[in-house]
Amino acid sequence: MIRGLAFTFTSLALLTACTGGNTPAATDGTTTTGTGTTTDTPTTTDAPTTTGGPDLPPLHGIADLHLHMFAEEAFGGGWFHGSHAGPGEDALAPCDGGEPGDHGRLKEDLAPLLGQCEGMTLEELAKLVPLVSVIAAPGGGEVVSEFVSQIPGSTGDTGEHKARVDGWPGFEGWPRWDAIAHQQVWEEHLHAAYMAGLRLEVISAVSNDWLCRAIAEENLERPQCDEMEDVKIQLELSHEFVKTHDWAEIALTPADARRIVGEDRLALVLSVEASHLMNQGDWKPQLDELYALGVRTLQPVHQLDNRFGGAAPHNNIFHIAQYAENCHIDMDCGITQGNVTLGFDVDADCRNTLGLTAEGKELADAMMDRGMLVDAAHLSEQGVRDLHELSIARDYYPYYISHGHFREMLPAEKAREEKTTPVWIIEHLRQVGGIFGIRTGHEEVNTYEPSEVANTCHGSSRSFAQSYDFGRLGLKIAVALGSDLNGFIQQVRPRFGVDACSASFPTEGRCQARDELAGGPAPLATLFDEAGLGHIGLIPDLLADLDQLGTDTTPLRDSADAFVRMWERAEAERSGPADPVDDLDAGGVVVLPPHNQREAEFPSECGDSYCEASLQTGEPCRFDGECVSGTCADAGECGTPKGTCA
């Protein structure tokens, strides 16, 4: 995705009331495109084949199934700061924030983007959904700009982001785990990931015209906000990139991908993620054009319902964008606010009733005719059912999910979102020989008891390990990374530093950070320690941290093989399901108690909880018990003003 705008309106609601692998072998410096011969690779282990053809040697290398490398050209070119290419002082130039700022900022007046619906004024809509009043108010865009990226543990990096003006490489600037408006996929960082074992990358050309129209007009390079124009520019940049980087090549066939990975180079697979995919005119010649540009996989839908099918709702801002298109207000189940759902026709379980449309089914068939792979990441649940039926009719043609979350591993509020993956969809993926890209997310998760990793640092690599182990040990699905870098979404948080373990609530986070520093595996001595997954070059560090935490990263380090075999299955003759799915075990998940129940277990003064002995001498404090020394000097009554640990 954009897997989702980080904005859940939590902050605005408050406003209305007062969120290393293989080392590459040397290459000859040449590049090729098109089909290629398979290069034999020394076999180290037996690997199953899902193609129905002869066994092929296993490939080694990390696969990341969702990356927006050229996203500075998304949204009319008006959102991101920094470039994918060029010297570091240019591509990662210090950001001045400032006023008005040249990126990460929305226009002042957002009211025209909220829809002109007969029989419903914005004032009446705001009575149903009070959050609308904040956006529609004069200057609402400035308010939203400041709060759009703020989540628990982060002040965000949008609007004027004056707290983030230190620039690269300062931890208070970027790259860091919570950036959604600053470049995370610089070419040298990608090369660093490649040198440490990244061997297959799905490059997703992305845009969303509603978000483009919300951006301050003076920042837009292409104010017409044409999603498909943005997409084509990004695809063309992909081709320009491989011309000047001999360690990368665009794979047009699974044979290409096998050869490129076998040569210890980076296989790029081109994809598209657009809410209004091929929106105007006959889509068939447009699909031909995308195919000619090298696209071999795409998502039929993104954040909004379109001509091809229904989207899986998950974020309030896209409910409003959908409402602006169709003026639909649904009371069957409430996911926008209260008992109201804007834009989407949902059932009593808050699931989108729209699956694949007739055109959507034709698109999926056309893609399968070409040997392309359908990415079901944003499809509604009904859409996935429809796609699965088409797959079965094609003798279990494979499809996959490029970036997702296992629903059972998420806290209840997040698990309500349809854009999370339940066990039954994993069963479908296994039946067709698909693969699952696990989002390198920043959220707290439930505890998976069979994991060797303790769930004691929320939002960090420990949290990622819980979900990853649930997928590989319990669900037994082929797994890869689904980073979604440059995708309007935060990443894995650090285990150390000021942001450590910050995904739940402050008191718990401080205690977890204290304990992690005292008894967790040591820092890696890289940027990852305190910046988290701040850019693509830190993916190997994430895996290294998972290794020392005690989980088995072999499936991730060999995930390029799983993707290539899935693609080979698409081209091969198939004979029934790829997997009987008789060993799937969704047990072992322990649901975390809610925050208020957990917070009640901590000591408190004046009604405020605190973490005992978590602050060192010289740090600001409220209560004596917070300080290692036991003394918070000069603190006011109930910690106002704050004092200093003696």
C-alpha positions, 0 to 999 in steps of 0.5 A: 500500500500504501498499506494504510495512512498512519492516521486513525484520527485518534489524535483528532478525536482528542482535539475535538474532546479538548495515535545478514544473508549471503554475500554476492558472487562477483558478476560480469557487469552485464545486464539482460532482460527477457527470458534467460536460461536457468543457472544451476546452483549447488544444492544444499538441501532438498526442496519441494517443488510445486510446479509439477515439473522436475525438481529444481535446486533451491535458491537462497536469498531474502524476498521482500514482496512490497516496496515503493522504491520510486514513491517520490513520484506518487501522489502527483510527486507532492508528498515525499522528501528525498530521492531514490537516487543520487549522492546522499547529500542530495537524495537524503538532504536534510529536511528543514520542516519549516513553514509552509514546507515543501512536502508531507503537508496537506492543503488548508481546505479539505472540505471539497474532498469530503463529497457533495452528496444530495440530501446530506450537508457536511454539517449533517454528516458531522453529526453522524461522524464528528471527526468530519467536523475537524477535517471540514473546518477552516484550516482543517488541512493544517490540523490534519497535516500535523497529526496525520503521522502521530501514533503511540510513541511517535510525534510523526514527521508530517506538517511542519514537523519542527521536532524533526529538522535535524536531518540525516542521519540524526535519530530525531530526523530520518531515516527512522522507523516512523517516517511516512514523508521521507525517503526510505529506499535510497539506492545505496541502502537498497544495495546494502540490503542486496549485499547482505542477502536480499535477492528478490524485490517486488517493486510496487508503483503506487498512487492514490488520487484522493490523497494527491488532491489533498496535498498542498497544490504548490507542492504537486508536480502533476496537479491533475492527480492521475494515478496511472500517470504516476504509476507509469512514471515509476515503472519507467524509473524501474527500467532506468534503474536497472540500466545503471545498476548491474547487480539488479535486473527486472524479471519478466518470467519465473525463469528470469527470476530463477536465473537472476537469483541464481547469479547472486543478483537482485531480481526486481518484479514489477507490480501496481497498487492503485485505487483507481486501477485502469479506471478510464475506458477499456482496461484490456489494452491498458493491461497490455500496456502495463504488461509491456512495461514489465508488470507481472503482478498487481492488486485488482483493488487498493484502498477503495472499491473500484471497477474490479472489486471491493476493498478491505476497509481498514482506515477512517480516512479512506472511508471518507474518500470512498464516501466522497465517491458514492455518498453511501452511509451504512448503519449495518455495522460501524467502522468509521465512528460509532455505528456508522460506516462511510462509503462501504456497503458492509454486513453485520460483521463489518465486512465489505459485501462487494467481491470481485465484479464481473470486470474483476473476474475478467481481469483475474482470468486475463492475468492468469492467461499471461502467467501473471500473479494476482496480489490479494493484499487489499481485496475484501474477504468476499473478493478473496473468496471469488478469486479462490474460486477462479483459482480452483477453476484453473486447477489451483492457480497461485495467488499471494498476499504481498503485505499483511497481518495475521488477524489472530495475532492482533489486539481486538481493535486492530483485528476488527479491520477487514484488512487483516488476514484470518486463518481461512485465507491462509488455508486458501493460500496454502491450497494454491501454493501461494506465499504470505508477505509479513508486514514489518509492522510497528504494532503490539501483538498477542503472544504466540506461546510456541515462539522461542522469543519473549513478547516483552518489547511491544512494536519491536523485532520481538513483536515481529517474531511473534507473528512470524513464528505464528506463520511459520510454525503454526499456520505453516505458510511460506513466508517472506517480508512485506516491508511496504517501505515508503508506503505511508506506514510505520515500521518495526520499532527499536529495542533501544533508545527513546522509542524502544518498546513504545507500541503500547502505553508509556509506562509499560514501554518504559519498563520494557525498555529498562528490562531490555537494556538490562537483560535483552540481547545486546544492541547490534551497534548499527542504526537499527538499534535506535532507529528501528527499520528506518530504511531498506538497508536495515532489513538485514539488521532486522533479521540479525536481531531476530537471529539473536532473539532466538527465532529461525530466520531460514524461511525468510533468508530462503524466501526468494525460492518460495516466491519463484516456485510459486511463479513457476507453478503459475506457468506449469501444469498443475494437478490439484491443490499444492498443499492438503492443509491438514497440519495447520494449527492456529492455537497457542495465541494468548490474547493480551489483556487491554491496556487499562488492565495492564496499567493497573498493575503498575505503581501509581501516584496522583492517579498516574502510573509510573515505571519503577527505577527506570530513570537515571540521574539527570533525567526529568521525573515526576515521582521518587519511585521513577528514579534509580536513585529513589529521589526526584529532586525539585518535582512539584506536587503530583509531578508538576512541574517535573523534577530531576532524578538525583 
